[in-house]
Amino acid sequence: MGRDARPAAARARRAPGLGDRWLAGEALPGVRFALHDAVRVAAGEHAGASGTILLLARVAPEVEYVVRLRGGGELRVGQDGLLGEG
């Protein structure tokens, strides 16, 4: 009984996705920031706000993160809208 009898689609769902790999600390091509990196919002309504990377929200068509702002709250920001701090 060493063979997995589940359909291929069900087995594939168990494979770690990009988000899981990123959370585990793996560097992904084109993804500039890691979990808990300190960042500053570069433009827009929240320009100048500091925070930390909380989650990789998506990688295509543009890399986007969820940032926890130091003053409170969370914000989705594209990678090009963030500057690294530190």
Secondary structure per residue as TSV (DSSP state, phi and psi in degrees):
chain	resnum	aa	ss	phi	psi
A	1	M	-	360.0	32.9
A	2	G	-	-78.9	-12.0
A	3	R	S	-88.1	138.3
A	4	D	-	-82.4	114.7
A	5	A	-	-85.4	-2.8
A	6	R	S	-69.2	154.0
A	7	P	-	-59.4	154.7
A	8	A	H	-56.4	-39.2
A	9	A	H	-62.1	-39.4
A	10	A	H	-68.5	-38.9
A	11	R	H	-65.8	-39.1
A	12	A	H	-65.1	-33.1
A	13	R	H	-62.0	-23.8
A	14	R	T	-82.5	-16.3
A	15	A	S	-69.8	139.2
A	16	P	-	-63.1	133.0
A	17	G	-	-89.2	-179.1
A	18	L	H	-58.4	-42.8
A	19	G	H	-61.1	-42.1
A	20	D	H	-64.0	-42.5
A	21	R	H	-65.3	-40.3
A	22	W	H	-64.0	-44.9
A	23	L	H	-60.3	-31.4
A	24	A	T	-78.4	-3.6
A	25	G	T	99.6	5.0
A	26	E	-	-73.5	131.8
A	27	A	-	-74.5	127.9
A	28	L	-	-109.9	140.1
A	29	P	T	-56.3	130.6
A	30	G	T	82.7	-6.1
A	31	V	-	-101.4	112.0
A	32	R	-	-82.6	-34.6
A	33	F	-	-109.9	150.8
A	34	A	-	-109.4	167.5
A	35	L	T	-53.2	132.4
A	36	H	T	71.8	8.1
A	37	D	-	-62.7	141.8
A	38	A	E	-81.2	132.2
A	39	V	E	-137.7	164.3
A	40	R	E	-128.8	136.6
A	41	V	E	-73.6	128.2
A	42	A	-	-87.0	-28.0
A	43	A	S	-152.9	169.8
A	44	G	S	89.2	-168.0
A	45	E	T	-56.7	-32.7
A	46	H	T	-104.1	18.9
A	47	A	T	-53.3	133.5
A	48	G	T	91.1	-14.4
A	49	A	-	-70.0	139.8
A	50	S	E	-101.2	153.8
A	51	G	E	-170.8	-168.1
A	52	T	E	-130.3	149.8
A	53	I	E	-71.4	125.0
A	54	L	E	-104.4	-34.0
A	55	L	E	-159.9	144.3
A	56	L	E	-85.7	109.8
A	57	A	E	-81.0	-38.5
A	58	R	E	-164.7	163.2
A	59	V	-	-118.9	-15.0
A	60	A	S	-141.1	144.1
A	61	P	S	-76.3	-14.9
A	62	E	S	-133.6	142.6
A	63	V	-	-66.4	131.2
A	64	E	E	-137.6	141.6
A	65	Y	E	-123.1	159.9
A	66	V	E	-98.7	125.0
A	67	V	E	-111.3	130.4
A	68	R	E	-89.9	115.6
A	69	L	E	-75.3	143.6
A	70	R	T	-63.3	-31.9
A	71	G	T	-81.0	-1.1
A	72	G	S	110.7	147.8
A	73	G	-	95.1	171.4
A	74	E	E	-130.9	153.4
A	75	L	E	-146.7	137.7
A	76	R	E	-91.2	126.3
A	77	V	E	-137.4	136.0
A	78	G	E	-68.8	150.1
A	79	Q	G	-54.8	-38.6
A	80	D	G	-69.3	-13.5
A	81	G	G	-94.5	10.9
A	82	L	E	-124.8	145.5
A	83	L	E	-118.1	139.3
A	84	G	E	-73.8	145.1
A	85	E	-	-118.2	129.2
A	86	G	-	108.1	360.0
